[in-house]
């Protein structure tokens, strides 16, 4: 499983960081999403799915292997 983040669509709400801090962060300049790595470990899959589901701007996408 992989995840992508569209920084052009991101509004910096931080929901992704709250749901999966081991996968997402926010940049210090404008608060937009930063992927800590596109490959998702199996133990983080549920948290990432939650982050994608709760992204208010739909900036996150899951790419199944």
mmCIF file as Biopython writes it, N, C-alpha, C and O atoms, coordinates in Angstrom:
data_model
#
loop_
_atom_site.group_PDB
_atom_site.id
_atom_site.type_symbol
_atom_site.label_atom_id
_atom_site.label_alt_id
_atom_site.label_comp_id
_atom_site.label_asym_id
_atom_site.label_entity_id
_atom_site.label_seq_id
_atom_site.pdbx_PDB_ins_code
_atom_site.Cartn_x
_atom_site.Cartn_y
_atom_site.Cartn_z
_atom_site.occupancy
_atom_site.B_iso_or_equiv
_atom_site.auth_seq_id
_atom_site.auth_asym_id
_atom_site.pdbx_PDB_model_num
ATOM 1   N N  . UNK A ? 1  ? 0.847   -1.181 0.000  1.0 0.0 1  A 1 
ATOM 2   C CA . UNK A ? 1  ? 0.000   0.000  0.000  1.0 0.0 1  A 1 
ATOM 3   C C  . UNK A ? 1  ? 0.891   1.242  0.000  1.0 0.0 1  A 1 
ATOM 4   O O  . UNK A ? 1  ? 1.893   1.304  0.712  1.0 0.0 1  A 1 
ATOM 5   N N  . UNK A ? 2  ? 0.508   2.222  -0.805 1.0 0.0 2  A 1 
ATOM 6   C CA . UNK A ? 2  ? 1.203   3.502  -0.854 1.0 0.0 2  A 1 
ATOM 7   C C  . UNK A ? 2  ? 0.182   4.614  -0.691 1.0 0.0 2  A 1 
ATOM 8   O O  . UNK A ? 2  ? -1.016  4.406  -0.884 1.0 0.0 2  A 1 
ATOM 9   N N  . UNK A ? 3  ? 0.664   5.791  -0.334 1.0 0.0 3  A 1 
ATOM 10  C CA . UNK A ? 3  ? -0.203  6.954  -0.217 1.0 0.0 3  A 1 
ATOM 11  C C  . UNK A ? 3  ? 0.450   8.111  -0.975 1.0 0.0 3  A 1 
ATOM 12  O O  . UNK A ? 3  ? 1.674   8.244  -1.005 1.0 0.0 3  A 1 
ATOM 13  N N  . UNK A ? 4  ? -0.384  8.933  -1.576 1.0 0.0 4  A 1 
ATOM 14  C CA . UNK A ? 4  ? 0.098   10.144 -2.240 1.0 0.0 4  A 1 
ATOM 15  C C  . UNK A ? 4  ? -0.592  11.341 -1.602 1.0 0.0 4  A 1 
ATOM 16  O O  . UNK A ? 4  ? -1.684  11.226 -1.045 1.0 0.0 4  A 1 
ATOM 17  N N  . UNK A ? 5  ? 0.059   12.478 -1.692 1.0 0.0 5  A 1 
ATOM 18  C CA . UNK A ? 5  ? -0.496  13.717 -1.148 1.0 0.0 5  A 1 
ATOM 19  C C  . UNK A ? 5  ? -0.337  14.817 -2.186 1.0 0.0 5  A 1 
ATOM 20  O O  . UNK A ? 5  ? 0.758   15.046 -2.699 1.0 0.0 5  A 1 
ATOM 21  N N  . UNK A ? 6  ? -1.428  15.488 -2.486 1.0 0.0 6  A 1 
ATOM 22  C CA . UNK A ? 6  ? -1.424  16.587 -3.444 1.0 0.0 6  A 1 
ATOM 23  C C  . UNK A ? 6  ? -1.340  17.900 -2.673 1.0 0.0 6  A 1 
ATOM 24  O O  . UNK A ? 6  ? -2.338  18.366 -2.124 1.0 0.0 6  A 1 
ATOM 25  N N  . UNK A ? 7  ? -0.167  18.487 -2.630 1.0 0.0 7  A 1 
ATOM 26  C CA . UNK A ? 7  ? 0.041   19.732 -1.881 1.0 0.0 7  A 1 
ATOM 27  C C  . UNK A ? 7  ? -0.670  20.913 -2.527 1.0 0.0 7  A 1 
ATOM 28  O O  . UNK A ? 7  ? -0.882  21.936 -1.876 1.0 0.0 7  A 1 
ATOM 29  N N  . UNK A ? 8  ? -1.038  20.786 -3.792 1.0 0.0 8  A 1 
ATOM 30  C CA . UNK A ? 8  ? -1.789  21.848 -4.465 1.0 0.0 8  A 1 
ATOM 31  C C  . UNK A ? 8  ? -3.232  21.908 -3.951 1.0 0.0 8  A 1 
ATOM 32  O O  . UNK A ? 8  ? -3.881  22.951 -4.031 1.0 0.0 8  A 1 
ATOM 33  N N  . UNK A ? 9  ? -3.720  20.800 -3.431 1.0 0.0 9  A 1 
ATOM 34  C CA . UNK A ? 9  ? -5.098  20.687 -2.948 1.0 0.0 9  A 1 
ATOM 35  C C  . UNK A ? 9  ? -5.164  20.826 -1.419 1.0 0.0 9  A 1 
ATOM 36  O O  . UNK A ? 9  ? -6.183  21.249 -0.872 1.0 0.0 9  A 1 
ATOM 37  N N  . UNK A ? 10 ? -4.089  20.473 -0.749 1.0 0.0 10 A 1 
ATOM 38  C CA . UNK A ? 10 ? -4.035  20.491 0.725  1.0 0.0 10 A 1 
ATOM 39  C C  . UNK A ? 10 ? -4.361  21.886 1.258  1.0 0.0 10 A 1 
ATOM 40  O O  . UNK A ? 10 ? -3.917  22.897 0.714  1.0 0.0 10 A 1 
ATOM 41  N N  . UNK A ? 11 ? -5.152  21.914 2.343  1.0 0.0 11 A 1 
ATOM 42  C CA . UNK A ? 11 ? -5.484  23.183 2.986  1.0 0.0 11 A 1 
ATOM 43  C C  . UNK A ? 11 ? -4.813  23.324 4.362  1.0 0.0 11 A 1 
ATOM 44  O O  . UNK A ? 11 ? -5.026  24.312 5.065  1.0 0.0 11 A 1 
ATOM 45  N N  . UNK A ? 12 ? -4.003  22.326 4.735  1.0 0.0 12 A 1 
ATOM 46  C CA . UNK A ? 12 ? -3.238  22.415 5.971  1.0 0.0 12 A 1 
ATOM 47  C C  . UNK A ? 12 ? -4.028  22.202 7.243  1.0 0.0 12 A 1 
ATOM 48  O O  . UNK A ? 12 ? -3.663  22.736 8.290  1.0 0.0 12 A 1 
ATOM 49  N N  . UNK A ? 13 ? -5.106  21.432 7.176  1.0 0.0 13 A 1 
ATOM 50  C CA . UNK A ? 13 ? -5.930  21.217 8.373  1.0 0.0 13 A 1 
ATOM 51  C C  . UNK A ? 13 ? -5.226  20.378 9.436  1.0 0.0 13 A 1 
ATOM 52  O O  . UNK A ? 13 ? -5.521  20.514 10.624 1.0 0.0 13 A 1 
ATOM 53  N N  . UNK A ? 14 ? -4.304  19.515 9.025  1.0 0.0 14 A 1 
ATOM 54  C CA . UNK A ? 14 ? -3.562  18.700 9.978  1.0 0.0 14 A 1 
ATOM 55  C C  . UNK A ? 14 ? -4.259  17.427 10.416 1.0 0.0 14 A 1 
ATOM 56  O O  . UNK A ? 14 ? -3.735  16.713 11.271 1.0 0.0 14 A 1 
ATOM 57  N N  . UNK A ? 15 ? -5.421  17.117 9.863  1.0 0.0 15 A 1 
ATOM 58  C CA . UNK A ? 15 ? -6.116  15.889 10.247 1.0 0.0 15 A 1 
ATOM 59  C C  . UNK A ? 15 ? -5.259  14.654 9.983  1.0 0.0 15 A 1 
ATOM 60  O O  . UNK A ? 15 ? -5.301  13.693 10.751 1.0 0.0 15 A 1 
ATOM 61  N N  . UNK A ? 16 ? -4.491  14.677 8.909  1.0 0.0 16 A 1 
ATOM 62  C CA . UNK A ? 16 ? -3.654  13.531 8.564  1.0 0.0 16 A 1 
ATOM 63  C C  . UNK A ? 16 ? -2.576  13.304 9.625  1.0 0.0 16 A 1 
ATOM 64  O O  . UNK A ? 16 ? -2.284  12.165 9.989  1.0 0.0 16 A 1 
ATOM 65  N N  . UNK A ? 17 ? -1.997  14.382 10.110 1.0 0.0 17 A 1 
ATOM 66  C CA . UNK A ? 17 ? -0.954  14.275 11.137 1.0 0.0 17 A 1 
ATOM 67  C C  . UNK A ? 17 ? -1.546  13.738 12.438 1.0 0.0 17 A 1 
ATOM 68  O O  . UNK A ? 17 ? -0.912  12.939 13.127 1.0 0.0 17 A 1 
ATOM 69  N N  . UNK A ? 18 ? -2.736  14.166 12.768 1.0 0.0 18 A 1 
ATOM 70  C CA . UNK A ? 18 ? -3.391  13.658 13.977 1.0 0.0 18 A 1 
ATOM 71  C C  . UNK A ? 18 ? -3.716  12.177 13.854 1.0 0.0 18 A 1 
ATOM 72  O O  . UNK A ? 18 ? -3.578  11.430 14.823 1.0 0.0 18 A 1 
ATOM 73  N N  . UNK A ? 19 ? -4.149  11.745 12.671 1.0 0.0 19 A 1 
ATOM 74  C CA . UNK A ? 19 ? -4.540  10.355 12.468 1.0 0.0 19 A 1 
ATOM 75  C C  . UNK A ? 19 ? -3.346  9.424  12.324 1.0 0.0 19 A 1 
ATOM 76  O O  . UNK A ? 19 ? -3.376  8.300  12.827 1.0 0.0 19 A 1 
ATOM 77  N N  . UNK A ? 20 ? -2.297  9.872  11.646 1.0 0.0 20 A 1 
ATOM 78  C CA . UNK A ? 20 ? -1.152  9.003  11.362 1.0 0.0 20 A 1 
ATOM 79  C C  . UNK A ? 20 ? 0.161   9.793  11.406 1.0 0.0 20 A 1 
ATOM 80  O O  . UNK A ? 20 ? 0.769   10.033 10.362 1.0 0.0 20 A 1 
ATOM 81  N N  . UNK A ? 21 ? 0.599   10.193 12.590 1.0 0.0 21 A 1 
ATOM 82  C CA . UNK A ? 21 ? 1.814   11.004 12.701 1.0 0.0 21 A 1 
ATOM 83  C C  . UNK A ? 21 ? 3.080   10.268 12.267 1.0 0.0 21 A 1 
ATOM 84  O O  . UNK A ? 21 ? 4.107   10.897 12.012 1.0 0.0 21 A 1 
ATOM 85  N N  . UNK A ? 22 ? 3.013   8.956  12.183 1.0 0.0 22 A 1 
ATOM 86  C CA . UNK A ? 22 ? 4.164   8.186  11.732 1.0 0.0 22 A 1 
ATOM 87  C C  . UNK A ? 22 ? 4.309   8.207  10.209 1.0 0.0 22 A 1 
ATOM 88  O O  . UNK A ? 22 ? 5.319   7.747  9.676  1.0 0.0 22 A 1 
ATOM 89  N N  . UNK A ? 23 ? 3.298   8.742  9.503  1.0 0.0 23 A 1 
ATOM 90  C CA . UNK A ? 23 ? 3.290   8.773  8.042  1.0 0.0 23 A 1 
ATOM 91  C C  . UNK A ? 23 ? 3.253   10.199 7.496  1.0 0.0 23 A 1 
ATOM 92  O O  . UNK A ? 23 ? 3.828   10.475 6.443  1.0 0.0 23 A 1 
ATOM 93  N N  . UNK A ? 24 ? 2.577   11.106 8.208  1.0 0.0 24 A 1 
ATOM 94  C CA . UNK A ? 24 ? 2.378   12.471 7.722  1.0 0.0 24 A 1 
ATOM 95  C C  . UNK A ? 24 ? 2.968   13.498 8.676  1.0 0.0 24 A 1 
ATOM 96  O O  . UNK A ? 24 ? 3.052   13.275 9.884  1.0 0.0 24 A 1 
ATOM 97  N N  . UNK A ? 25 ? 3.370   14.616 8.112  1.0 0.0 25 A 1 
ATOM 98  C CA . UNK A ? 25 ? 3.805   15.778 8.883  1.0 0.0 25 A 1 
ATOM 99  C C  . UNK A ? 25 ? 3.315   17.009 8.126  1.0 0.0 25 A 1 
ATOM 100 O O  . UNK A ? 25 ? 2.720   16.888 7.055  1.0 0.0 25 A 1 
ATOM 101 N N  . UNK A ? 26 ? 3.562   18.179 8.677  1.0 0.0 26 A 1 
ATOM 102 C CA . UNK A ? 26 ? 3.217   19.436 8.009  1.0 0.0 26 A 1 
ATOM 103 C C  . UNK A ? 26 ? 4.470   20.272 7.912  1.0 0.0 26 A 1 
ATOM 104 O O  . UNK A ? 26 ? 5.279   20.300 8.840  1.0 0.0 26 A 1 
ATOM 105 N N  . UNK A ? 27 ? 4.638   20.972 6.764  1.0 0.0 27 A 1 
ATOM 106 C CA . UNK A ? 27 ? 5.817   21.820 6.648  1.0 0.0 27 A 1 
ATOM 107 C C  . UNK A ? 27 ? 5.665   23.027 7.566  1.0 0.0 27 A 1 
ATOM 108 O O  . UNK A ? 27 ? 4.555   23.425 7.919  1.0 0.0 27 A 1 
ATOM 109 N N  . UNK A ? 28 ? 6.797   23.595 7.940  1.0 0.0 28 A 1 
ATOM 110 C CA . UNK A ? 28 ? 6.792   24.705 8.895  1.0 0.0 28 A 1 
ATOM 111 C C  . UNK A ? 28 ? 6.408   26.033 8.266  1.0 0.0 28 A 1 
ATOM 112 O O  . UNK A ? 28 ? 6.010   26.957 8.976  1.0 0.0 28 A 1 
ATOM 113 N N  . UNK A ? 29 ? 6.518   26.147 6.947  1.0 0.0 29 A 1 
ATOM 114 C CA . UNK A ? 29 ? 6.232   27.420 6.284  1.0 0.0 29 A 1 
ATOM 115 C C  . UNK A ? 29 ? 4.737   27.707 6.208  1.0 0.0 29 A 1 
ATOM 116 O O  . UNK A ? 29 ? 4.277   28.732 6.709  1.0 0.0 29 A 1 
ATOM 117 N N  . UNK A ? 30 ? 3.978   26.811 5.587  1.0 0.0 30 A 1 
ATOM 118 C CA . UNK A ? 30 ? 2.549   27.072 5.380  1.0 0.0 30 A 1 
ATOM 119 C C  . UNK A ? 30 ? 1.649   25.972 5.934  1.0 0.0 30 A 1 
ATOM 120 O O  . UNK A ? 30 ? 0.426   26.068 5.827  1.0 0.0 30 A 1 
ATOM 121 N N  . UNK A ? 31 ? 2.230   24.929 6.524  1.0 0.0 31 A 1 
ATOM 122 C CA . UNK A ? 31 ? 1.437   23.895 7.166  1.0 0.0 31 A 1 
ATOM 123 C C  . UNK A ? 31 ? 0.868   22.838 6.240  1.0 0.0 31 A 1 
ATOM 124 O O  . UNK A ? 31 ? -0.033  22.094 6.630  1.0 0.0 31 A 1 
ATOM 125 N N  . UNK A ? 32 ? 1.382   22.759 5.011  1.0 0.0 32 A 1 
ATOM 126 C CA . UNK A ? 32 ? 0.869   21.761 4.080  1.0 0.0 32 A 1 
ATOM 127 C C  . UNK A ? 32 ? 1.446   20.385 4.385  1.0 0.0 32 A 1 
ATOM 128 O O  . UNK A ? 32 ? 2.508   20.263 4.995  1.0 0.0 32 A 1 
ATOM 129 N N  . UNK A ? 33 ? 0.738   19.367 3.956  1.0 0.0 33 A 1 
ATOM 130 C CA . UNK A ? 33 ? 1.101   17.979 4.224  1.0 0.0 33 A 1 
ATOM 131 C C  . UNK A ? 33 ? 2.484   17.650 3.661  1.0 0.0 33 A 1 
ATOM 132 O O  . UNK A ? 33 ? 2.873   18.109 2.587  1.0 0.0 33 A 1 
ATOM 133 N N  . UNK A ? 34 ? 3.202   16.840 4.426  1.0 0.0 34 A 1 
ATOM 134 C CA . UNK A ? 34 ? 4.489   16.289 4.015  1.0 0.0 34 A 1 
ATOM 135 C C  . UNK A ? 34 ? 4.419   14.796 4.277  1.0 0.0 34 A 1 
ATOM 136 O O  . UNK A ? 34 ? 4.115   14.367 5.391  1.0 0.0 34 A 1 
ATOM 137 N N  . UNK A ? 35 ? 4.702   14.001 3.246  1.0 0.0 35 A 1 
ATOM 138 C CA . UNK A ? 35 ? 4.767   12.555 3.427  1.0 0.0 35 A 1 
ATOM 139 C C  . UNK A ? 35 ? 6.126   12.192 4.005  1.0 0.0 35 A 1 
ATOM 140 O O  . UNK A ? 35 ? 7.158   12.636 3.501  1.0 0.0 35 A 1 
ATOM 141 N N  . UNK A ? 36 ? 6.127   11.394 5.051  1.0 0.0 36 A 1 
ATOM 142 C CA . UNK A ? 36 ? 7.385   10.936 5.622  1.0 0.0 36 A 1 
ATOM 143 C C  . UNK A ? 36 ? 7.932   9.763  4.823  1.0 0.0 36 A 1 
ATOM 144 O O  . UNK A ? 36 ? 9.094   9.389  4.981  1.0 0.0 36 A 1 
ATOM 145 N N  . UNK A ? 37 ? 7.104   9.186  3.969  1.0 0.0 37 A 1 
ATOM 146 C CA . UNK A ? 37 ? 7.483   8.103  3.063  1.0 0.0 37 A 1 
ATOM 147 C C  . UNK A ? 37 ? 6.248   7.568  2.381  1.0 0.0 37 A 1 
ATOM 148 O O  . UNK A ? 37 ? 5.213   7.426  3.033  1.0 0.0 37 A 1 
ATOM 149 N N  . UNK A ? 38 ? 6.308   7.264  1.093  1.0 0.0 38 A 1 
ATOM 150 C CA . UNK A ? 38 ? 5.117   6.813  0.372  1.0 0.0 38 A 1 
ATOM 151 C C  . UNK A ? 38 ? 4.700   5.382  0.689  1.0 0.0 38 A 1 
ATOM 152 O O  . UNK A ? 38 ? 3.521   5.043  0.584  1.0 0.0 38 A 1 
ATOM 153 N N  . UNK A ? 39 ? 5.659   4.537  1.078  1.0 0.0 39 A 1 
ATOM 154 C CA . UNK A ? 39 ? 5.345   3.145  1.416  1.0 0.0 39 A 1 
ATOM 155 C C  . UNK A ? 39 ? 4.770   3.082  2.828  1.0 0.0 39 A 1 
ATOM 156 O O  . UNK A ? 39 ? 5.334   3.642  3.768  1.0 0.0 39 A 1 
ATOM 157 N N  . UNK A ? 40 ? 3.645   2.397  2.959  1.0 0.0 40 A 1 
ATOM 158 C CA . UNK A ? 40 ? 2.967   2.324  4.250  1.0 0.0 40 A 1 
ATOM 159 C C  . UNK A ? 40 ? 3.162   0.938  4.864  1.0 0.0 40 A 1 
ATOM 160 O O  . UNK A ? 40 ? 2.819   -0.073 4.250  1.0 0.0 40 A 1 
ATOM 161 N N  . UNK A ? 41 ? 3.707   0.895  6.063  1.0 0.0 41 A 1 
ATOM 162 C CA . UNK A ? 41 ? 3.858   -0.364 6.787  1.0 0.0 41 A 1 
ATOM 163 C C  . UNK A ? 41 ? 2.476   -0.878 7.163  1.0 0.0 41 A 1 
ATOM 164 O O  . UNK A ? 41 ? 1.563   -0.091 7.415  1.0 0.0 41 A 1 
ATOM 165 N N  . UNK A ? 42 ? 2.324   -2.183 7.201  1.0 0.0 42 A 1 
ATOM 166 C CA . UNK A ? 42 ? 1.017   -2.787 7.462  1.0 0.0 42 A 1 
ATOM 167 C C  . UNK A ? 42 ? 0.419   -2.325 8.793  1.0 0.0 42 A 1 
ATOM 168 O O  . UNK A ? 42 ? -0.801  -2.203 8.904  1.0 0.0 42 A 1 
ATOM 169 N N  . UNK A ? 43 ? 1.244   -2.070 9.793  1.0 0.0 43 A 1 
ATOM 170 C CA . UNK A ? 43 ? 0.716   -1.635 11.087 1.0 0.0 43 A 1 
ATOM 171 C C  . UNK A ? 43 ? 0.168   -0.207 11.046 1.0 0.0 43 A 1 
ATOM 172 O O  . UNK A ? 43 ? -0.534  0.205  11.970 1.0 0.0 43 A 1 
ATOM 173 N N  . UNK A ? 44 ? 0.474   0.547  9.999  1.0 0.0 44 A 1 
ATOM 174 C CA . UNK A ? 44 ? -0.027  1.912  9.866  1.0 0.0 44 A 1 
ATOM 175 C C  . UNK A ? 44 ? -1.191  2.032  8.881  1.0 0.0 44 A 1 
ATOM 176 O O  . UNK A ? 44 ? -1.730  3.124  8.697  1.0 0.0 44 A 1 
ATOM 177 N N  . UNK A ? 45 ? -1.575  0.949  8.261  1.0 0.0 45 A 1 
ATOM 178 C CA . UNK A ? 45 ? -2.594  0.984  7.204  1.0 0.0 45 A 1 
ATOM 179 C C  . UNK A ? 45 ? -3.925  1.543  7.692  1.0 0.0 45 A 1 
ATOM 180 O O  . UNK A ? 45 ? -4.529  2.365  7.003  1.0 0.0 45 A 1 
ATOM 181 N N  . UNK A ? 46 ? -4.392  1.125  8.847  1.0 0.0 46 A 1 
ATOM 182 C CA . UNK A ? 46 ? -5.686  1.595  9.357  1.0 0.0 46 A 1 
ATOM 183 C C  . UNK A ? 46 ? -5.645  3.090  9.634  1.0 0.0 46 A 1 
ATOM 184 O O  . UNK A ? 46 ? -6.593  3.805  9.311  1.0 0.0 46 A 1 
ATOM 185 N N  . UNK A ? 47 ? -4.567  3.566  10.222 1.0 0.0 47 A 1 
ATOM 186 C CA . UNK A ? 47 ? -4.433  4.993  10.515 1.0 0.0 47 A 1 
ATOM 187 C C  . UNK A ? 47 ? -4.382  5.816  9.228  1.0 0.0 47 A 1 
ATOM 188 O O  . UNK A ? 47 ? -4.958  6.902  9.166  1.0 0.0 47 A 1 
ATOM 189 N N  . UNK A ? 48 ? -3.704  5.311  8.210  1.0 0.0 48 A 1 
ATOM 190 C CA . UNK A ? 48 ? -3.621  6.025  6.938  1.0 0.0 48 A 1 
ATOM 191 C C  . UNK A ? 48 ? -4.987  6.070  6.264  1.0 0.0 48 A 1 
ATOM 192 O O  . UNK A ? 48 ? -5.381  7.106  5.729  1.0 0.0 48 A 1 
ATOM 193 N N  . UNK A ? 49 ? -5.704  4.964  6.287  1.0 0.0 49 A 1 
ATOM 194 C CA . UNK A ? 49 ? -7.059  4.955  5.710  1.0 0.0 49 A 1 
ATOM 195 C C  . UNK A ? 49 ? -7.952  5.966  6.429  1.0 0.0 49 A 1 
ATOM 196 O O  . UNK A ? 49 ? -8.765  6.638  5.795  1.0 0.0 49 A 1 
ATOM 197 N N  . UNK A ? 50 ? -7.804  6.073  7.729  1.0 0.0 50 A 1 
ATOM 198 C CA . UNK A ? 50 ? -8.568  7.056  8.500  1.0 0.0 50 A 1 
ATOM 199 C C  . UNK A ? 50 ? -8.175  8.478  8.089  1.0 0.0 50 A 1 
ATOM 200 O O  . UNK A ? 50 ? -9.040  9.340  7.936  1.0 0.0 50 A 1 
ATOM 201 N N  . UNK A ? 51 ? -6.892  8.722  7.914  1.0 0.0 51 A 1 
ATOM 202 C CA . UNK A ? 51 ? -6.424  10.041 7.499  1.0 0.0 51 A 1 
ATOM 203 C C  . UNK A ? 51 ? -6.979  10.414 6.133  1.0 0.0 51 A 1 
ATOM 204 O O  . UNK A ? 51 ? -7.419  11.545 5.927  1.0 0.0 51 A 1 
ATOM 205 N N  . UNK A ? 52 ? -6.960  9.467  5.198  1.0 0.0 52 A 1 
ATOM 206 C CA . UNK A ? 52 ? -7.486  9.718  3.855  1.0 0.0 52 A 1 
ATOM 207 C C  . UNK A ? 52 ? -8.984  10.013 3.929  1.0 0.0 52 A 1 
ATOM 208 O O  . UNK A ? 52 ? -9.472  10.930 3.269  1.0 0.0 52 A 1 
ATOM 209 N N  . UNK A ? 53 ? -9.699  9.244  4.721  1.0 0.0 53 A 1 
ATOM 210 C CA . UNK A ? 53 ? -11.153 9.418  4.831  1.0 0.0 53 A 1 
ATOM 211 C C  . UNK A ? 53 ? -11.532 10.759 5.446  1.0 0.0 53 A 1 
ATOM 212 O O  . UNK A ? 53 ? -12.592 11.303 5.134  1.0 0.0 53 A 1 
ATOM 213 N N  . UNK A ? 54 ? -10.683 11.298 6.315  1.0 0.0 54 A 1 
ATOM 214 C CA . UNK A ? 54 ? -11.013 12.528 7.023  1.0 0.0 54 A 1 
ATOM 215 C C  . UNK A ? 54 ? -10.303 13.773 6.490  1.0 0.0 54 A 1 
ATOM 216 O O  . UNK A ? 54 ? -10.365 14.836 7.107  1.0 0.0 54 A 1 
ATOM 217 N N  . UNK A ? 55 ? -9.641  13.644 5.368  1.0 0.0 55 A 1 
ATOM 218 C CA . UNK A ? 55 ? -8.991  14.812 4.761  1.0 0.0 55 A 1 
ATOM 219 C C  . UNK A ? 55 ? -10.068 15.709 4.162  1.0 0.0 55 A 1 
ATOM 220 O O  . UNK A ? 55 ? -10.758 15.287 3.234  1.0 0.0 55 A 1 
ATOM 221 N N  . UNK A ? 56 ? -10.234 16.934 4.663  1.0 0.0 56 A 1 
ATOM 222 C CA . UNK A ? 56 ? -11.322 17.793 4.194  1.0 0.0 56 A 1 
ATOM 223 C C  . UNK A ? 56 ? -11.173 18.273 2.751  1.0 0.0 56 A 1 
ATOM 224 O O  . UNK A ? 56 ? -12.155 18.672 2.125  1.0 0.0 56 A 1 
ATOM 225 N N  . UNK A ? 57 ? -9.952  18.237 2.222  1.0 0.0 57 A 1 
ATOM 226 C CA . UNK A ? 57 ? -9.744  18.701 0.848  1.0 0.0 57 A 1 
ATOM 227 C C  . UNK A ? 57 ? -9.517  17.560 -0.144 1.0 0.0 57 A 1 
ATOM 228 O O  . UNK A ? 57 ? -9.295  17.801 -1.330 1.0 0.0 57 A 1 
ATOM 229 N N  . UNK A ? 58 ? -9.573  16.322 0.343  1.0 0.0 58 A 1 
ATOM 230 C CA . UNK A ? 58 ? -9.332  15.135 -0.496 1.0 0.0 58 A 1 
ATOM 231 C C  . UNK A ? 58 ? -7.960  15.186 -1.166 1.0 0.0 58 A 1 
ATOM 232 O O  . UNK A ? 58 ? -7.811  14.799 -2.325 1.0 0.0 58 A 1 
ATOM 233 N N  . UNK A ? 59 ? -6.969  15.664 -0.432 1.0 0.0 59 A 1 
ATOM 234 C CA . UNK A ? 59 ? -5.611  15.763 -0.957 1.0 0.0 59 A 1 
ATOM 235 C C  . UNK A ? 59 ? -4.850  14.439 -0.879 1.0 0.0 59 A 1 
ATOM 236 O O  . UNK A ? 59 ? -3.794  14.294 -1.495 1.0 0.0 59 A 1 
ATOM 237 N N  . UNK A ? 60 ? -5.373  13.486 -0.135 1.0 0.0 60 A 1 
ATOM 238 C CA . UNK A ? 60 ? -4.685  12.214 0.067  1.0 0.0 60 A 1 
ATOM 239 C C  . UNK A ? 60 ? -5.345  11.110 -0.737 1.0 0.0 60 A 1 
ATOM 240 O O  . UNK A ? 60 ? -6.567  11.063 -0.877 1.0 0.0 60 A 1 
ATOM 241 N N  . UNK A ? 61 ? -4.503  10.213 -1.268 1.0 0.0 61 A 1 
ATOM 242 C CA . UNK A ? 61 ? -5.003  9.069  -2.027 1.0 0.0 61 A 1 
ATOM 243 C C  . UNK A ? 61 ? -4.208  7.822  -1.665 1.0 0.0 61 A 1 
ATOM 244 O O  . UNK A ? 61 ? -2.990  7.870  -1.495 1.0 0.0 61 A 1 
ATOM 245 N N  . UNK A ? 62 ? -4.912  6.717  -1.553 1.0 0.0 62 A 1 
ATOM 246 C CA . UNK A ? 62 ? -4.262  5.422  -1.328 1.0 0.0 62 A 1 
ATOM 247 C C  . UNK A ? 62 ? -4.077  4.749  -2.677 1.0 0.0 62 A 1 
ATOM 248 O O  . UNK A ? 62 ? -4.981  4.732  -3.513 1.0 0.0 62 A 1 
ATOM 249 N N  . UNK A ? 63 ? -2.888  4.195  -2.872 1.0 0.0 63 A 1 
ATOM 250 C CA . UNK A ? 63 ? -2.579  3.429  -4.071 1.0 0.0 63 A 1 
ATOM 251 C C  . UNK A ? 63 ? -2.277  2.011  -3.598 1.0 0.0 63 A 1 
ATOM 252 O O  . UNK A ? 63 ? -1.273  1.760  -2.932 1.0 0.0 63 A 1 
ATOM 253 N N  . UNK A ? 64 ? -3.165  1.096  -3.956 1.0 0.0 64 A 1 
ATOM 254 C CA . UNK A ? 64 ? -2.969  -0.293 -3.551 1.0 0.0 64 A 1 
ATOM 255 C C  . UNK A ? 64 ? -1.872  -0.918 -4.405 1.0 0.0 64 A 1 
ATOM 256 O O  . UNK A ? 64 ? -1.741  -0.605 -5.588 1.0 0.0 64 A 1 
ATOM 257 N N  . UNK A ? 65 ? -1.089  -1.800 -3.799 1.0 0.0 65 A 1 
ATOM 258 C CA . UNK A ? 65 ? -0.030  -2.510 -4.532 1.0 0.0 65 A 1 
ATOM 259 C C  . UNK A ? 65 ? -0.616  -3.493 -5.507 1.0 0.0 65 A 1 
ATOM 260 O O  . UNK A ? 65 ? 0.125   -4.180 -6.211 1.0 0.0 65 A 1 
#
